[in-house]
Amino acid sequence: MKKRVDLPEKKYEGYIFDLDGTLLNREGHVTPRTRAALQAAVDKGVYIVPATGRPLASLPPEVAQLPGIRYVITCNGAAVWDLGS
């Protein structure tokens, strides 16, 4: 049974997430439930930072276009990108 996403008051400045199997499901997409949880965090002023072993050019557009995504960690942590606002 799926439950509504309720986050406590802002506890952290940001959350860093891996892509495959974390932000992305087995089909390589962000589920509506995950999208709602991310939006709830962004609404509380929390940074959402995807992290991946992939280069920036291989970052799925679906991830880059999520609300609140500004920073991305790529190349297994070797690069941090500011995607702008």
KABEL-V303867 format. One record per residue. N is the residue number from 1. SS is DSSP state (H for helix, E for strand, L for the rest). OMEGA is omega in radians with two decimals (none if undefined). Layout:
<<N/SS/OMEGA> <N/SS/OMEGA>>
This chain:
<<1/L/-3.14> <2/L/-3.14> <3/L/3.08> <4/L/-3.13> <5/L/3.04> <6/L/3.12> <7/L/3.05> <8/L/3.05> <9/L/-3.10> <10/L/-3.12> <11/L/-3.09> <12/L/3.09> <13/L/-3.12> <14/E/3.08> <15/E/3.10> <16/E/-3.07> <17/E/2.94> <18/E/-3.14> <19/L/-2.99> <20/E/3.13> <21/L/3.11> <22/L/3.06> <23/L/-3.11> <24/E/3.09> <25/L/-3.09> <26/L/3.13> <27/L/3.12> <28/L/-3.11> <29/L/3.05> <30/L/-3.11> <31/L/3.08> <32/H/3.13> <33/H/3.10> <34/H/3.12> <35/H/3.13> <36/H/3.12> <37/H/3.10> <38/H/3.14> <39/H/3.10> <40/H/3.11> <41/H/3.13> <42/H/3.13> <43/H/3.11> <44/L/3.09> <45/L/-3.12> <46/L/3.04> <47/E/3.03> <48/E/-3.05> <49/E/3.04> <50/E/3.08> <51/E/-3.08> <52/L/3.02> <53/L/-3.10> <54/L/2.98> <55/L/-3.11> <56/H/-3.12> <57/H/-3.13> <58/H/3.09> <59/L/-3.13> <60/L/3.12> <61/H/3.12> <62/H/3.12> <63/H/-3.11> <64/H/-3.08> <65/L/3.09> <66/L/3.11> <67/L/3.06> <68/L/3.13> <69/E/3.07> <70/E/-3.10> <71/E/3.12> <72/E/3.05> <73/E/-3.08> <74/E/3.05> <75/H/3.14> <76/H/3.08> <77/H/-3.10> <78/L/-3.12> <79/E/3.04> <80/E/-3.06> <81/E/3.00> <82/E/-3.10> <83/L/-3.10> <84/L/-3.09> <85/L/none>>
